[in-house]
Amino acid sequence: MVFSYEEYEEYIHEDYNELIEEKMSRGEAIARTFNEYDMLAKKSETDKALFCTIISEISLSHEKIPYTFKNYMEQSLTELDFKVIKQENSLTSEQYIDLINRKDYVLQELKKKPLDYYPRVCWYYEELIEKVQKFINIFLIENENTDSIITDMLQRFDRDCKNTNSEKFIVYTTLAENLYNQGLTEVDGIEDVKHVLQSFSIEDVFDEQLTEDEQEKLAERINSVLTKLK
């Protein structure tokens, strides 16, 4: 076994969380973590079991799971041979039993998760709203001068705004709502924000990652904030 039971837990979570801190979505972070450890999982049946179980546990905290990922992980977990794992003798009796229980639990919970059929890795609706809101809250706490809020915000989420139309409009909408709520309707760049939102058409996000309900919510938010900013 490449790492110990505890080390696998620590290292995978540590690498995943570092990627989150690097401004990635949870989906991209789990995909990169998966790729980083995938070769190690081929070293032994025990390595494979720990890798698949921990990655699956992390994915259960996500809003949705890509259907291809779910199918792969379900198959991998189902095919695990615990007789071989026992023969490899890399785990204590307690760890062995714990791993079986964890594997059974994630298999059960994976079946309950909403699936994502969009092929591109991106932020989900509520996840991105939360991230944008957190950035704005921290900015307002740390900066008395708010003139650069739009510039700083769009620099932080530039990569995401270029990824999908959905992400771009979520970022701009959440930003505009906060500018209005904070009374920052005269800051530099607000006309550009309004111009982007005025260009919105629901067809722009129709074939992307948002559900119909999320598309409608986004359209309603855009109409509402544009009315307030007139």
Secondary structure, 3 states (H helix, E strand, C coil): CCCCHHHHHHHHHHHHHHHHHCCCCHHHHHHHHHHHHCCHHHCCHHHHHHHHHHHHHHHCCCCCEEHHHHHHHHHHHHCCCHHHHHHHCCCCHHHHHHHHHHHHHHHHHHCCCCEECCCCCCCCHHHHHHHHHHHHHHHHHHCCCCCCHHHHHHHHCHHHHHHCHHHHHHHHHHHHHHHHHCCCCCCCCHHHHHHHHHCCCHHHHCCCCCCHHHHHHHHHHHHHHHHHCC
